[in-house]
Amino acid sequence: MSPKKAKKTKKRKKDRVKREKRTKPKTSLRDQIAALMARVEALEARMEELCTAPDPAPQSAGDPLTAIPGIGPKYAERLRAAGIASVTDLIEADPETLAEQTGIPRKTIQGWIDVASGTL
């Protein structure tokens, strides 16, 4: 073997050893499995906790308007300016009239009324 070829072979071997060192895990496979099993157990416990938690209290008629999905602070302010102060007021309101007073589309208001009616 020529000296040049021997040098290349030695370099290749050295590079291969470096690659193997980089790819080898720092912890053993057994330790990794144990850590994953502990994580699975913790997640299962959390899932059980969430599944057995009591449901949130249903909304009452006096809840703020922002409790309805889609009604944020700005829409709530526009509704209050039109005389709608509670979920009950919204349910009893005429969507067409309210749309004219607030500039909010009638379909949007009707959707809120439908949601509010289902939550009481």
Kinemage of the C-alpha trace (Angstrom):
@kinemage 1
@onewidth
@group {chain A} dominant
@subgroup {mainchain}
@vectorlist {calphas} color= white
{ca met a 1} P 0.000 0.000 0.000
{ca ser a 2} L 1.350 3.362 -0.946
{ca pro a 3} L 1.926 5.985 1.768
{ca lys a 4} L -0.693 8.264 0.182
{ca lys a 5} L -3.323 5.527 0.183
{ca ala a 6} L -2.444 4.545 3.754
{ca lys a 7} L -2.909 8.154 4.856
{ca lys a 8} L -6.362 8.335 3.196
{ca thr a 9} L -7.405 5.046 4.782
{ca lys a 10} L -6.308 6.245 8.203
{ca lys a 11} L -8.234 9.517 7.737
{ca arg a 12} L -11.377 7.653 6.659
{ca lys a 13} L -11.178 5.435 9.721
{ca lys a 14} L -10.691 8.462 11.961
{ca asp a 15} L -13.722 10.208 10.378
{ca arg a 16} L -15.852 7.089 10.810
{ca val a 17} L -14.947 6.903 14.496
{ca lys a 18} L -15.890 10.578 14.930
{ca arg a 19} L -19.277 9.985 13.256
{ca glu a 20} L -19.964 7.001 15.479
{ca lys a 21} L -19.184 9.032 18.585
{ca arg a 22} L -21.615 11.756 17.481
{ca thr a 23} L -24.439 9.323 16.796
{ca lys a 24} L -24.074 7.257 19.954
{ca pro a 25} L -26.652 8.197 22.575
{ca lys a 26} L -25.346 9.756 25.738
{ca thr a 27} L -27.597 7.516 27.822
{ca ser a 28} L -28.269 3.841 27.466
{ca leu a 29} L -31.330 2.585 25.683
{ca arg a 30} L -32.624 1.171 28.958
{ca asp a 31} L -32.409 4.614 30.591
{ca gln a 32} L -34.191 6.218 27.648
{ca ile a 33} L -37.005 3.660 27.841
{ca ala a 34} L -37.344 4.211 31.587
{ca ala a 35} L -37.588 7.970 31.074
{ca leu a 36} L -40.232 7.534 28.366
{ca met a 37} L -42.247 5.158 30.554
{ca ala a 38} L -42.181 7.689 33.395
{ca arg a 39} L -43.407 10.374 30.982
{ca val a 40} L -46.223 8.106 29.759
{ca glu a 41} L -47.298 7.441 33.352
{ca ala a 42} L -47.309 11.165 34.129
{ca leu a 43} L -49.384 11.900 31.022
{ca glu a 44} L -51.842 9.122 31.858
{ca ala a 45} L -52.262 10.525 35.366
{ca arg a 46} L -52.875 14.004 33.951
{ca met a 47} L -55.394 12.626 31.460
{ca glu a 48} L -57.238 10.815 34.240
{ca glu a 49} L -57.281 14.029 36.279
{ca leu a 50} L -58.750 15.986 33.368
{ca cys a 51} L -61.350 13.335 32.582
{ca thr a 52} L -62.626 13.194 36.154
{ca ala a 53} L -62.635 16.972 36.712
{ca pro a 54} L -66.107 18.436 37.191
{ca asp a 55} L -67.602 20.262 34.228
{ca pro a 56} L -67.556 24.046 34.420
{ca ala a 57} L -70.730 25.630 35.692
{ca pro a 58} L -73.258 26.379 32.950
{ca gln a 59} L -73.738 29.995 32.009
{ca ser a 60} L -76.568 31.815 33.647
{ca ala a 61} L -78.682 34.573 32.157
{ca gly a 62} L -76.696 37.261 33.983
{ca asp a 63} L -73.315 36.234 32.592
{ca pro a 64} L -71.437 38.852 30.614
{ca leu a 65} L -71.857 38.968 26.872
{ca thr a 66} L -68.216 38.078 26.357
{ca ala a 67} L -68.976 34.582 27.703
{ca ile a 68} L -70.499 33.808 24.299
{ca pro a 69} L -67.909 32.641 21.755
{ca gly a 70} L -67.311 35.316 19.136
{ca ile a 71} L -68.295 38.260 21.320
{ca gly a 72} L -65.194 40.092 22.383
{ca pro a 73} L -64.868 43.405 24.212
{ca lys a 74} L -65.505 45.514 21.092
{ca tyr a 75} L -68.670 43.671 20.047
{ca ala a 76} L -69.863 43.653 23.672
{ca glu a 77} L -69.439 47.427 23.806
{ca arg a 78} L -71.456 47.864 20.610
{ca leu a 79} L -74.178 45.589 21.970
{ca arg a 80} L -74.268 47.482 25.278
{ca ala a 81} L -74.609 50.740 23.372
{ca ala a 82} L -77.706 49.227 21.740
{ca gly a 83} L -79.175 48.320 25.150
{ca ile a 84} L -78.053 44.684 25.349
{ca ala a 85} L -76.471 44.242 28.784
{ca ser a 86} L -76.819 40.499 29.393
{ca val a 87} L -77.219 37.159 27.686
{ca thr a 88} L -80.961 37.292 28.435
{ca asp a 89} L -81.235 40.649 26.672
{ca leu a 90} L -79.465 39.193 23.666
{ca ile a 91} L -81.781 36.161 23.532
{ca glu a 92} L -84.839 38.392 23.655
{ca ala a 93} L -83.518 40.850 21.045
{ca asp a 94} L -84.639 41.010 17.423
{ca pro a 95} L -81.577 40.235 15.259
{ca glu a 96} L -82.689 42.519 12.414
{ca thr a 97} L -83.180 45.557 14.656
{ca leu a 98} L -80.003 44.860 16.573
{ca ala a 99} L -78.039 44.563 13.330
{ca glu a 100} L -79.284 47.994 12.243
{ca gln a 101} L -78.400 49.536 15.610
{ca thr a 102} L -74.926 48.032 15.925
{ca gly a 103} L -73.733 47.548 12.360
{ca ile a 104} L -73.037 43.887 13.149
{ca pro a 105} L -74.308 41.456 10.467
{ca arg a 106} L -77.693 39.903 11.231
{ca lys a 107} L -76.378 36.370 10.647
{ca thr a 108} L -73.655 36.929 13.227
{ca ile a 109} L -76.151 38.177 15.789
{ca gln a 110} L -78.502 35.271 15.040
{ca gly a 111} L -75.613 32.865 15.599
{ca trp a 112} L -74.889 34.453 18.972
{ca ile a 113} L -78.570 34.211 19.910
{ca asp a 114} L -78.627 30.535 18.931
{ca val a 115} L -75.516 29.846 21.023
{ca ala a 116} L -76.871 31.836 23.976
{ca ser a 117} L -80.209 30.030 23.820
{ca gly a 118} L -78.434 26.683 23.978
{ca thr a 119} L -76.317 27.641 26.994
{ca leu a 120} L -79.144 28.587 29.319
